[in-house]
Amino acid sequence: MWRGSPLRGSALATVLVVEQTRRHRRAGRPTSVVSTRTPRHAAPAPGRHRQPPSLPLGTRRAIAATLVVLATGSAAIGVARAADAPAQVNGSLAAVSGASRGGPAPAAATPSEAHSEAATPSSATPTPELSASRSTAKATPSDKPTKSAKPTASQTAVPDRGNGRLTPVLVPGDDTRGKGRVVTYAFQVEEGLGIDKVAAARTVGQTLRDPKGWQKQDGVRFVQVTPEELKKGARPKLTIALVSPDKTDQMCKPLSTDGTWSCANHDTAVLNYRRWATATPSYAGRGADYRTYQINHEVGHELGHPHVSCGGKGRLAPVMLQQSKGLQGCRPNIYPTVTRG
């Protein structure tokens, strides 16, 4: 522990003193003598060997000079170590501090390393852009709150969209004859949905010609404009279109149908195929009745009839009541003449 310290010279002197004391004890002399020099006039003790002569003066001076050099060197080494101590302490404190934070002590970076670290952001810290994108993300359509009257039937049976192309379909059966205002119409179906066009056209014809329908209620006659007549340029007053939810939203703008509801817009009764295929909770298990209601309700709008409310709890619902969204205490009804609207 003392190696390299100024005590080396003094240690050597101590050894000489101890040796002198040992000799004095052997000679029976007092042990208080600490000098290592033997006077020239001192006689040797009786019965003892003569003390070896002391070293020449020149030799002693050389030894003294050597001890001075050793002491000076040891002192210089001690000063240098003392100067290094703060740096070592600081390094130890940094290591302890890093350990207390759960990570290693930082290593000193070279100039090139410092430059690269400043240019490359740490991957452990999220960038402001990422944080902002998480906090300000807008809700997607699936995040919109579900309306209380939205149907609960499975939506997987109906595609969200077809191919967007509308094909005229011939409605079977003869037009009604008699008096009344003529309302020409045509029926179209969007392709790519797998719709049974013949069955759908039959439902449309039966609904329009039913005696309980709008013909008697409004004194009108529905006259079909056939696909062949459409090719020749004929234009109906009313178009009934059975289309996908996505196409419904497009054709109903600026009305909001959310891919769920039907509408009447721009002389077209737009029938949402999702509702056509799955009905609504108000008509659970009565899909055929719902399709008749769906046609009569949207055609009623094109004939000029607005929405109405339930006339009283337990009564039949007017066909112009939004029965798809709820019955308001009324009972389902699919014909306009039953409740006069």
C-alpha positions in Angstrom: 0.0 0.0 0.0 2.9 2.3 0.6 4.7 1.4 -2.5 5.8 4.4 -4.5 5.3 6.8 -1.5 7.8 9.1 0.2 8.0 6.7 3.1 10.5 4.4 1.3 13.5 6.3 2.6 12.3 6.5 6.1 11.5 2.8 6.1 15.1 2.0 5.3 16.2 4.2 8.2 13.8 2.3 10.5 15.3 -1.0 9.4 18.8 0.3 10.4 17.6 1.4 13.8 15.9 -1.9 14.5 19.2 -3.7 13.5 21.2 -1.5 15.8 18.8 -2.1 18.7 19.1 -5.9 18.2 23.0 -5.6 18.4 22.8 -3.5 21.5 20.6 -6.2 23.2 23.2 -8.8 22.3 25.9 -6.7 23.7 23.9 -5.8 26.9 23.8 -2.2 26.0 20.8 0.1 26.6 18.3 0.0 23.7 17.6 3.7 23.8 20.5 4.4 21.3 19.0 5.1 17.9 22.1 6.3 16.1 23.4 4.0 13.5 26.9 5.4 13.6 29.6 3.9 15.8 32.1 6.5 17.2 35.6 5.8 16.2 36.9 5.9 19.8 34.3 3.4 21.1 35.9 0.2 22.1 34.2 -3.1 21.2 32.4 -4.9 23.9 34.2 -7.7 25.7 33.6 -11.0 24.3 32.0 -9.7 21.2 33.2 -9.4 17.7 34.5 -6.0 16.6 31.9 -3.8 14.8 32.6 -3.6 11.1 34.1 -0.3 10.1 31.7 2.4 9.0 31.3 3.2 5.3 33.5 5.7 3.8 32.1 9.3 3.7 31.8 9.2 -0.1 29.8 6.1 -0.1 27.5 7.4 2.6 26.9 10.6 0.5 26.1 8.5 -2.6 23.6 6.5 -0.6 22.0 9.6 0.8 21.8 11.2 -2.7 20.2 8.0 -4.0 17.6 8.0 -1.1 16.8 11.7 -1.9 16.2 10.8 -5.6 13.9 7.8 -4.6 12.0 10.0 -2.2 11.6 12.7 -4.8 10.4 10.2 -7.4 7.9 8.7 -5.0 6.5 12.1 -4.1 6.1 12.9 -7.8 4.2 9.7 -8.3 2.0 10.4 -5.3 1.1 13.9 -6.7 0.2 12.4 -10.2 -2.0 9.8 -8.6 -3.7 12.4 -6.5 -4.4 14.4 -9.7 -6.0 11.3 -11.3 -8.3 10.7 -8.3 -11.0 13.2 -9.1 -11.4 11.8 -12.6 -11.7 8.3 -11.3 -14.2 9.4 -8.7 -16.3 11.2 -11.3 -16.2 8.1 -13.5 -17.3 6.0 -10.5 -20.1 8.4 -9.7 -21.3 8.3 -13.4 -21.3 4.5 -13.3 -23.3 4.5 -10.0 -25.7 7.1 -11.4 -26.2 5.0 -14.6 -26.8 1.9 -12.6 -29.4 3.6 -10.4 -31.3 4.6 -13.5 -31.3 1.0 -14.7 -28.8 1.6 -17.6 -25.1 1.5 -18.2 -22.9 4.5 -17.6 -22.6 6.6 -20.8 -19.3 6.2 -22.7 -17.5 9.1 -24.1 -18.2 9.5 -27.7 -15.6 10.4 -30.3 -16.4 13.5 -32.5 -17.6 11.2 -35.4 -19.8 9.2 -33.0 -21.3 12.3 -31.5 -22.2 13.6 -34.9 -23.9 10.3 -36.0 -25.9 10.1 -32.8 -27.1 13.7 -33.2 -28.2 13.0 -36.8 -29.9 9.7 -35.9 -32.8 9.9 -33.5 -33.2 7.3 -30.9 -35.6 4.5 -31.9 -36.8 4.2 -28.3 -38.4 7.6 -28.3 -41.5 8.2 -30.4 -41.3 11.0 -32.8 -43.7 14.0 -32.4 -45.4 13.1 -35.7 -46.2 9.6 -34.5 -47.6 10.9 -31.2 -49.7 13.5 -33.0 -51.1 10.9 -35.4 -52.2 8.8 -32.5 -53.9 11.6 -30.6 -55.6 13.2 -33.6 -56.7 10.1 -35.5 -60.1 10.6 -36.9 -62.8 8.0 -36.4 -63.4 5.6 -39.3 -67.0 4.8 -40.5 -66.9 1.7 -38.3 -66.3 4.0 -35.3 -69.6 5.8 -35.8 -72.1 5.1 -33.1 -74.7 2.5 -34.0 -78.2 3.9 -34.4 -80.7 2.3 -32.0 -82.9 1.3 -34.9 -80.2 -0.1 -37.1 -81.0 -3.7 -38.2 -79.2 -6.5 -36.3 -79.4 -9.0 -39.1 -76.1 -10.3 -40.4 -74.6 -8.0 -43.0 -72.3 -10.6 -44.6 -75.1 -11.9 -46.9 -75.1 -8.7 -48.9 -72.0 -7.2 -50.5 -71.3 -3.5 -49.8 -71.1 -2.8 -53.5 -71.8 -4.3 -56.9 -70.1 -3.3 -60.2 -72.0 0.0 -60.3 -73.8 -0.8 -63.6 -77.6 -0.6 -63.7 -79.4 -2.9 -66.0 -83.1 -2.4 -67.0 -85.3 -5.3 -66.1 -88.7 -6.1 -67.6 -91.5 -6.3 -65.0 -93.9 -9.2 -65.9 -97.6 -8.7 -66.2 -99.9 -6.2 -67.8 -100.3 -2.5 -66.8 -103.6 -1.6 -65.1 -106.3 -0.1 -67.2 -108.8 2.5 -66.4 -108.9 6.1 -65.5 -106.3 8.0 -63.5 -103.1 10.0 -63.8 -100.5 8.0 -65.7 -97.2 7.5 -63.9 -94.6 5.9 -66.2 -91.9 3.8 -64.5 -88.9 1.6 -65.2 -87.2 -1.0 -63.0 -83.4 -1.3 -62.8 -81.0 -3.7 -60.9 -77.3 -3.2 -60.1 -75.1 -5.9 -61.5 -72.6 -7.9 -59.5 -74.9 -8.6 -56.5 -76.4 -11.9 -57.5 -79.9 -10.6 -57.3 -82.7 -12.8 -58.7 -83.9 -10.2 -61.2 -87.0 -12.1 -62.3 -88.2 -12.5 -58.7 -87.5 -8.9 -57.8 -89.3 -7.6 -60.9 -92.3 -9.8 -60.1 -92.4 -8.3 -56.6 -92.3 -4.7 -58.0 -95.2 -5.4 -60.4 -97.4 -7.0 -57.8 -96.9 -4.2 -55.4 -97.6 -1.4 -57.9 -100.8 -3.1 -59.2 -102.1 -4.2 -55.8 -105.6 -2.8 -55.2 -104.5 -1.7 -51.7 -101.6 0.2 -53.2 -101.1 3.8 -54.4 -103.2 3.4 -57.6 -106.4 3.5 -55.6 -105.1 5.8 -52.9 -103.9 8.5 -55.3 -106.0 7.7 -58.4 -103.0 6.9 -60.6 -102.0 4.2 -63.1 -98.5 2.8 -63.3 -97.4 2.2 -66.9 -94.1 0.5 -67.5 -91.4 1.8 -69.8 -89.8 -1.5 -71.0 -86.1 -2.0 -71.5 -86.7 -1.9 -75.3 -88.4 1.4 -75.0 -85.6 2.7 -72.9 -83.1 1.8 -75.6 -85.2 3.8 -78.1 -84.9 6.9 -75.8 -88.1 6.8 -73.8 -87.8 8.4 -70.3 -90.0 7.3 -67.4 -91.3 9.7 -64.7 -90.3 7.3 -62.0 -87.3 4.9 -61.8 -87.3 2.1 -59.2 -83.7 0.9 -58.6 -82.6 -2.0 -56.5 -78.9 -1.4 -55.7 -76.1 -2.1 -53.3 -75.5 -0.2 -50.0 -72.6 1.7 -51.6 -74.6 2.6 -54.7 -77.5 3.6 -52.5 -75.3 6.2 -50.7 -74.2 7.6 -54.1 -77.6 7.9 -55.6 -79.2 9.3 -52.4 -76.7 12.2 -52.0 -77.0 14.7 -50.4 -79.2 12.5 -48.1 -77.3 10.4 -45.6 -78.2 6.7 -45.8 -75.0 5.3 -44.2 -75.2 2.2 -46.4 -78.2 1.1 -44.4 -81.4 3.0 -45.5 -83.3 3.5 -48.7 -84.4 6.8 -50.2 -86.4 8.7 -52.9 -84.2 11.2 -54.8 -84.2 12.8 -58.2 -87.3 10.9 -59.5 -85.8 7.6 -58.4 -87.0 5.2 -55.6 -83.7 3.8 -54.5 -84.1 0.5 -52.7 -81.2 -0.6 -50.6 -80.5 -4.3 -51.4 -79.3 -4.9 -47.8 -82.7 -4.0 -46.5 -84.4 -5.9 -49.4 -82.5 -9.1 -48.4 -82.4 -8.8 -44.6 -85.4 -6.6 -43.7 -85.3 -4.9 -40.3 -86.2 -5.8 -36.7 -89.6 -4.4 -37.2 -90.2 -7.0 -39.8 -88.2 -9.9 -38.4 -89.2 -13.1 -40.2 -91.4 -11.2 -42.6 -89.0 -10.4 -45.5 -91.7 -10.5 -48.3 -93.9 -8.0 -46.4 -90.9 -5.7 -45.8 -90.1 -5.6 -49.5 -93.7 -4.6 -50.3 -93.5 -1.9 -47.6 -90.1 -0.8 -49.0 -91.4 -0.2 -52.5 -94.7 1.5 -51.3 -92.8 3.8 -48.9 -90.2 5.1 -51.5 -92.7 5.3 -54.3 -95.0 7.3 -52.0 -92.2 9.9 -51.6 -92.0 10.2 -55.3 -95.7 10.7 -55.5 -95.3 13.6 -53.0 -96.0 12.0 -49.6 -93.9 13.1 -46.6 -93.1 11.1 -43.5 -95.8 10.8 -40.8 -96.0 9.6 -37.3 -97.8 6.7 -35.6 -101.5 7.6 -35.1 -101.6 5.9 -31.7 -100.3 2.9 -29.7 -101.6 -0.4 -31.1 -102.9 1.1 -34.4 -101.7 0.1 -37.8 -98.7 2.1 -38.9 -99.0 4.5 -41.9 -97.0 3.3 -44.8 -95.2 6.7 -44.8 -94.0 6.1 -41.2 -90.3 5.2 -41.1 -91.1 1.7 -40.0 -87.5 0.6 -40.8 -86.4 2.6 -37.8 -89.2 1.7 -35.5 -93.0 1.5 -35.2 -93.5 4.1 -32.4 -96.0 1.8 -30.8 -97.9 1.0 -34.0 -98.3 -2.4 -35.7 -96.6 -3.1 -39.0 -98.5 -2.2 -42.2 -97.4 -2.4 -45.8 -100.2 -0.8 -47.8 -101.1 2.9 -48.1 -104.9 2.5 -48.4 -105.3 0.8 -45.0 -104.5 3.9 -43.1 -104.8 6.5 -45.9 -101.1 7.2 -46.1 
